[in-house]
Amino acid sequence: MHTLEAIETEARLDDLLSLPSPQAVQALRAAPGDILLLGAGGKMGPTLARMARRAADSEEDSRRIIAVSRYSKPSARAALEQWGVETISCDLLDEAAIQVLPDAPNVIYMTGMKFGTQGNAAMTWAMNAYLPALVCRRFPGSRIVAFSSGNVYPLVPVSSGGSIESDALTPLGEYANSVVARERMFEYFSGEHGTPAAILRLNYACELRYGVLVDLAVKVWEEQPVDLTMGYFNILWQGDANAMGLWALAQTASPPSVWNMTGPEILSVRAVAEEFGRMFEKQPRLAGEEASDALLNDAGRLLDAYGPPRVRAETLIRWIAAWIQQDGARLNKPTQFTVRDGLY
């Protein structure tokens, strides 16, 4: 895959994002039975669900792959069904609705709220702390893979290489604290029920329509200022994040196993902006100076166990540059990765 110079269509992009890795296929052998994906209508859910379907089909495994979401965008539901994924429309904060969801030995939890926390903190806590408790009570005997965030960590010196899983969780801001609460709910109910779980602290998934690299590319392309204050970051190709999410079904345990999930590189905002400038033949408008700390994860433990990602940052940068130049579709959902005070 990494030898491609560019990706020209959304159909091809979705195909690559949902291509199972050997590790994902092997994990499904170790985690038999249906897979229920909660919050599957978001940015990652559709291609992760499709990857699960493709991985199962490659093994002639007829298990059900069931994607649950409110489906505010009917097109996402239609695409999933076209790919052979079953869909259920559900408000997951409705406890009665959760109770009638089908049983499944494998649950992938992808729901959460980040942006808008400042204006609706109560909903953020309901989504990030109350809902996990409802899910754990409904599926006490299932394997649960729960997506979390690197925001559970504080800003750390760039020279440290990033936070590791054993570091103390001292997050900044109400959103990040609610994410810690989400993790604690899975930890608590895992202890109470013996539920095997894995918690994935993702920092940040990126493809061609959204992500930190897309945010930077758009600023350079549109000749907008590039803020250097949050001067460093991690990213992971979303196709690899999807595959690692399936792989984690074979890593569940009680107490939960915890994994930082990102790529091996610490990337420089300045260097990436300058590279996009070279590709676009434009001079980036750099503003400010890099702080000595940033929100960074060290995913060495996961990468040692899983293996290297299939798409490295340098390849993704090349793909994004070509995508922007050909006026490819964008989700127009900025990551706000430059936020340093925790206020989303």
BELLINNOR-V175096 format. One record per residue. N is the residue number from 1. RES is the residue in one small letter. PSI is psi as a letter, one per 40 degrees, with the letter a starting at -180 (* if undefined). OMEGA is omega as a letter, one per 20 degrees, with the letter a starting at -180 (NA if undefined). NEAR is the number of other C-alpha atoms within 12 Angstrom. Layout:
n->N res->RES psi->PSI omega->OMEGA near->NEAR
n->N res->RES psi->PSI omega->OMEGA near->NEAR
This chain:
n->1 res->m psi->d omega->a near->23
n->2 res->h psi->e omega->r near->19
n->3 res->t psi->e omega->r near->14
n->4 res->l psi->h omega->r near->17
n->5 res->e psi->d omega->a near->17
n->6 res->a psi->i omega->r near->26
n->7 res->i psi->h omega->a near->34
n->8 res->e psi->d omega->a near->24
n->9 res->t psi->i omega->r near->19
n->10 res->e psi->d omega->r near->21
n->11 res->a psi->d omega->r near->16
n->12 res->r psi->d omega->r near->17
n->13 res->l psi->d omega->a near->28
n->14 res->d psi->d omega->r near->32
n->15 res->d psi->d omega->r near->23
n->16 res->l psi->d omega->r near->33
n->17 res->l psi->d omega->a near->39
n->18 res->s psi->e omega->r near->36
n->19 res->l psi->h omega->a near->35
n->20 res->p psi->i omega->r near->38
n->21 res->s psi->i omega->r near->35
n->22 res->p psi->d omega->r near->25
n->23 res->q psi->d omega->r near->32
n->24 res->a psi->d omega->r near->37
n->25 res->v psi->d omega->a near->33
n->26 res->q psi->d omega->r near->26
n->27 res->a psi->d omega->r near->29
n->28 res->l psi->d omega->r near->41
n->29 res->r psi->d omega->a near->25
n->30 res->a psi->e omega->a near->21
n->31 res->a psi->g omega->a near->31
n->32 res->p psi->i omega->r near->27
n->33 res->g psi->i omega->a near->25
n->34 res->d psi->i omega->r near->31
n->35 res->i psi->h omega->r near->43
n->36 res->l psi->h omega->r near->42
n->37 res->l psi->h omega->a near->53
n->38 res->l psi->h omega->a near->45
n->39 res->g psi->f omega->a near->41
n->40 res->a psi->e omega->a near->43
n->41 res->g psi->e omega->a near->37
n->42 res->g psi->a omega->a near->31
n->43 res->k psi->d omega->a near->35
n->44 res->m psi->d omega->a near->40
n->45 res->g psi->d omega->a near->44
n->46 res->p psi->d omega->a near->44
n->47 res->t psi->d omega->r near->45
n->48 res->l psi->d omega->r near->48
n->49 res->a psi->d omega->r near->53
n->50 res->r psi->d omega->r near->43
n->51 res->m psi->d omega->r near->44
n->52 res->a psi->d omega->r near->56
n->53 res->r psi->d omega->a near->39
n->54 res->r psi->d omega->r near->35
n->55 res->a psi->d omega->r near->35
n->56 res->a psi->d omega->a near->35
n->57 res->d psi->d omega->a near->23
n->58 res->s psi->d omega->r near->21
n->59 res->e psi->e omega->a near->20
n->60 res->e psi->f omega->a near->13
n->61 res->d psi->h omega->a near->21
n->62 res->s psi->e omega->a near->20
n->63 res->r psi->i omega->r near->28
n->64 res->r psi->h omega->r near->30
n->65 res->i psi->h omega->a near->44
n->66 res->i psi->h omega->a near->41
n->67 res->a psi->h omega->a near->48
n->68 res->v psi->h omega->r near->39
n->69 res->s psi->i omega->r near->37
n->70 res->r psi->d omega->r near->24
n->71 res->y psi->g omega->r near->27
n->72 res->s psi->d omega->r near->17
n->73 res->k psi->h omega->a near->17
n->74 res->p psi->d omega->a near->17
n->75 res->s psi->d omega->r near->14
n->76 res->a psi->d omega->r near->33
n->77 res->r psi->d omega->a near->32
n->78 res->a psi->d omega->r near->21
n->79 res->a psi->d omega->r near->25
n->80 res->l psi->d omega->a near->37
n->81 res->e psi->d omega->r near->23
n->82 res->q psi->d omega->r near->16
n->83 res->w psi->e omega->r near->28
n->84 res->g psi->e omega->r near->26
n->85 res->v psi->h omega->r near->36
n->86 res->e psi->i omega->r near->31
n->87 res->t psi->i omega->r near->36
n->88 res->i psi->h omega->r near->31
n->89 res->s psi->h omega->a near->28
n->90 res->c psi->h omega->r near->27
n->91 res->d psi->h omega->a near->24
n->92 res->l psi->e omega->r near->35
n->93 res->l psi->e omega->r near->28
n->94 res->d psi->h omega->a near->19
n->95 res->e psi->d omega->r near->20
n->96 res->a psi->d omega->r near->14
n->97 res->a psi->d omega->r near->20
n->98 res->i psi->d omega->a near->28
n->99 res->q psi->d omega->a near->19
n->100 res->v psi->e omega->r near->18
n->101 res->l psi->i omega->a near->27
n->102 res->p psi->i omega->r near->27
n->103 res->d psi->i omega->r near->24
n->104 res->a psi->h omega->r near->28
n->105 res->p psi->e omega->a near->33
n->106 res->n psi->h omega->r near->43
n->107 res->v psi->h omega->r near->50
n->108 res->i psi->h omega->a near->46
n->109 res->y psi->h omega->a near->49
n->110 res->m psi->e omega->a near->41
n->111 res->t psi->i omega->r near->39
n->112 res->g psi->i omega->r near->38
n->113 res->m psi->h omega->r near->32
n->114 res->k psi->c omega->a near->35
n->115 res->f psi->h omega->a near->23
n->116 res->g psi->e omega->r near->19
n->117 res->t psi->d omega->a near->26
n->118 res->q psi->d omega->a near->20
n->119 res->g psi->e omega->a near->15
n->120 res->n psi->g omega->a near->18
n->121 res->a psi->d omega->a near->24
n->122 res->a psi->d omega->r near->19
n->123 res->m psi->d omega->r near->23
n->124 res->t psi->d omega->r near->31
n->125 res->w psi->d omega->r near->30
n->126 res->a psi->d omega->a near->27
n->127 res->m psi->d omega->a near->33
n->128 res->n psi->e omega->a near->40
n->129 res->a psi->d omega->a near->35
n->130 res->y psi->d omega->a near->29
n->131 res->l psi->d omega->r near->36
n->132 res->p psi->d omega->r near->45
n->133 res->a psi->d omega->r near->32
n->134 res->l psi->d omega->a near->27
n->135 res->v psi->d omega->a near->45
n->136 res->c psi->d omega->r near->39
n->137 res->r psi->d omega->a near->25
n->138 res->r psi->d omega->a near->28
n->139 res->f psi->f omega->a near->35
n->140 res->p psi->d omega->a near->29
n->141 res->g psi->e omega->a near->25
n->142 res->s psi->i omega->r near->36
n->143 res->r psi->h omega->a near->45
n->144 res->i psi->h omega->r near->50
n->145 res->v psi->h omega->a near->49
n->146 res->a psi->h omega->r near->47
n->147 res->f psi->h omega->r near->46
n->148 res->s psi->a omega->a near->44
n->149 res->s psi->i omega->r near->42
n->150 res->g psi->e omega->r near->46
n->151 res->n psi->e omega->r near->41
n->152 res->v psi->e omega->r near->40
n->153 res->y psi->i omega->r near->36
n->154 res->p psi->i omega->r near->30
n->155 res->l psi->i omega->a near->37
n->156 res->v psi->i omega->r near->32
n->157 res->p psi->h omega->r near->23
n->158 res->v psi->d omega->a near->27
n->159 res->s psi->e omega->a near->17
n->160 res->s psi->d omega->a near->18
n->161 res->g psi->e omega->r near->25
n->162 res->g psi->i omega->r near->36
n->163 res->s psi->i omega->r near->40
n->164 res->i psi->i omega->a near->28
n->165 res->e psi->d omega->a near->27
n->166 res->s psi->e omega->r near->18
n->167 res->d psi->i omega->r near->21
n->168 res->a psi->i omega->r near->14
n->169 res->l psi->h omega->r near->26
n->170 res->t psi->g omega->a near->23
n->171 res->p psi->i omega->a near->28
n->172 res->l psi->h omega->r near->25
n->173 res->g psi->i omega->a near->26
n->174 res->e psi->d omega->r near->32
n->175 res->y psi->d omega->a near->39
n->176 res->a psi->d omega->r near->40
n->177 res->n psi->d omega->r near->31
n->178 res->s psi->d omega->r near->37
n->179 res->v psi->d omega->r near->44
n->180 res->v psi->d omega->r near->33
n->181 res->a psi->d omega->r near->31
n->182 res->r psi->d omega->r near->40
n->183 res->e psi->d omega->a near->43
n->184 res->r psi->d omega->r near->29
n->185 res->m psi->d omega->r near->34
n->186 res->f psi->d omega->r near->47
n->187 res->e psi->d omega->a near->33
n->188 res->y psi->d omega->a near->25
n->189 res->f psi->d omega->r near->30
n->190 res->s psi->d omega->r near->35
n->191 res->g psi->d omega->a near->19
n->192 res->e psi->d omega->a near->19
n->193 res->h psi->e omega->a near->25
n->194 res->g psi->f omega->a near->24
n->195 res->t psi->h omega->r near->33
n->196 res->p psi->h omega->a near->37
n->197 res->a psi->i omega->r near->44
n->198 res->a psi->h omega->a near->40
n->199 res->i psi->h omega->a near->44
n->200 res->l psi->h omega->a near->46
n->201 res->r psi->g omega->a near->43
n->202 res->l psi->h omega->a near->41
n->203 res->n psi->g omega->i near->40
n->204 res->y psi->i omega->r near->42
n->205 res->a psi->i omega->a near->43
n->206 res->c psi->h omega->r near->40
n->207 res->e psi->a omega->a near->44
n->208 res->l psi->e omega->a near->47
n->209 res->r psi->e omega->r near->38
n->210 res->y psi->i omega->r near->32
n->211 res->g psi->i omega->a near->34
n->212 res->v psi->d omega->a near->42
n->213 res->l psi->d omega->r near->47
n->214 res->v psi->d omega->r near->45
n->215 res->d psi->d omega->a near->37
n->216 res->l psi->d omega->a near->45
n->217 res->a psi->d omega->a near->46
n->218 res->v psi->d omega->r near->40
n->219 res->k psi->d omega->r near->31
n->220 res->v psi->d omega->a near->34
n->221 res->w psi->d omega->a near->33
n->222 res->e psi->e omega->r near->21
n->223 res->e psi->f omega->r near->20
n->224 res->q psi->i omega->r near->20
n->225 res->p psi->i omega->r near->22
n->226 res->v psi->h omega->a near->37
n->227 res->d psi->h omega->a near->29
n->228 res->l psi->e omega->a near->31
n->229 res->t psi->d omega->r near->26
n->230 res->m psi->g omega->a near->33
n->231 res->g psi->e omega->a near->36
n->232 res->y psi->i omega->a near->38
n->233 res->f psi->i omega->r near->48
n->234 res->n psi->i omega->r near->41
n->235 res->i psi->i omega->r near->45
n->236 res->l psi->h omega->r near->44
n->237 res->w psi->h omega->a near->47
n->238 res->q psi->d omega->r near->45
n->239 res->g psi->d omega->r near->43
n->240 res->d psi->d omega->r near->44
n->241 res->a psi->d omega->r near->47
n->242 res->n psi->d omega->a near->49
n->243 res->a psi->d omega->r near->45
n->244 res->m psi->d omega->r near->53
n->245 res->g psi->d omega->r near->54
n->246 res->l psi->d omega->r near->55
n->247 res->w psi->d omega->a near->41
n->248 res->a psi->e omega->r near->44
n->249 res->l psi->d omega->r near->45
n->250 res->a psi->e omega->a near->32
n->251 res->q psi->e omega->a near->35
n->252 res->t psi->i omega->a near->37
n->253 res->a psi->i omega->r near->26
n->254 res->s psi->h omega->j near->27
n->255 res->p psi->i omega->a near->26
n->256 res->p psi->i omega->r near->32
n->257 res->s psi->i omega->a near->31
n->258 res->v psi->h omega->a near->35
n->259 res->w psi->h omega->r near->42
n->260 res->n psi->h omega->a near->45
n->261 res->m psi->h omega->r near->50
n->262 res->t psi->a omega->r near->48
n->263 res->g psi->i omega->a near->42
n->264 res->p psi->e omega->a near->33
n->265 res->e psi->i omega->r near->30
n->266 res->i psi->h omega->a near->33
n->267 res->l psi->i omega->r near->34
n->268 res->s psi->h omega->r near->31
n->269 res->v psi->d omega->a near->39
n->270 res->r psi->d omega->a near->31
n->271 res->a psi->d omega->r near->25
n->272 res->v psi->d omega->r near->37
n->273 res->a psi->d omega->r near->40
n->274 res->e psi->d omega->r near->26
n->275 res->e psi->d omega->r near->28
n->276 res->f psi->d omega->r near->39
n->277 res->g psi->d omega->r near->29
n->278 res->r psi->d omega->a near->19
n->279 res->m psi->d omega->a near->24
n->280 res->f psi->e omega->a near->27
n->281 res->e psi->f omega->r near->16
n->282 res->k psi->i omega->r near->20
n->283 res->q psi->h omega->r near->23
n->284 res->p psi->i omega->r near->31
n->285 res->r psi->g omega->a near->25
n->286 res->l psi->h omega->a near->25
n->287 res->a psi->h omega->r near->18
n->288 res->g psi->a omega->a near->16
n->289 res->e psi->i omega->a near->17
n->290 res->e psi->h omega->r near->24
n->291 res->a psi->i omega->a near->22
n->292 res->s psi->e omega->r near->20
n->293 res->d psi->i omega->a near->26
n->294 res->a psi->i omega->r near->37
n->295 res->l psi->h omega->a near->44
n->296 res->l psi->h omega->r near->44
n->297 res->n psi->i omega->r near->46
n->298 res->d psi->h omega->a near->36
n->299 res->a psi->f omega->a near->38
n->300 res->g psi->d omega->a near->24
n->301 res->r psi->d omega->r near->24
n->302 res->l psi->d omega->a near->33
n->303 res->l psi->d omega->r near->25
n->304 res->d psi->d omega->a near->16
n->305 res->a psi->d omega->a near->19
n->306 res->y psi->d omega->a near->32
n->307 res->g psi->i omega->a near->24
n->308 res->p psi->i omega->r near->27
n->309 res->p psi->i omega->a near->35
n->310 res->r psi->d omega->a near->32
n->311 res->v psi->h omega->r near->34
n->312 res->r psi->i omega->a near->29
n->313 res->a psi->d omega->a near->37
n->314 res->e psi->d omega->r near->28
n->315 res->t psi->d omega->a near->25
n->316 res->l psi->d omega->r near->42
n->317 res->i psi->d omega->r near->42
n->318 res->r psi->d omega->r near->32
n->319 res->w psi->d omega->a near->36
n->320 res->i psi->d omega->r near->42
n->321 res->a psi->d omega->r near->39
n->322 res->a psi->d omega->a near->29
n->323 res->w psi->d omega->r near->33
n->324 res->i psi->d omega->a near->32
n->325 res->q psi->d omega->r near->25
n->326 res->q psi->e omega->r near->18
n->327 res->d psi->f omega->r near->18
n->328 res->g psi->i omega->a near->26
n->329 res->a psi->i omega->r near->24
n->330 res->r psi->i omega->r near->22
n->331 res->l psi->e omega->a near->18
n->332 res->n psi->f omega->r near->17
n->333 res->k psi->g omega->a near->20
n->334 res->p psi->i omega->a near->24
n->335 res->t psi->e omega->a near->26
n->336 res->q psi->f omega->a near->26
n->337 res->f psi->e omega->a near->38
n->338 res->t psi->e omega->a near->29
n->339 res->v psi->h omega->a near->23
n->340 res->r psi->e omega->a near->27
n->341 res->d psi->e omega->r near->22
n->342 res->g psi->e omega->a near->29
n->343 res->l psi->h omega->a near->24
n->344 res->y psi->* omega->NA near->26
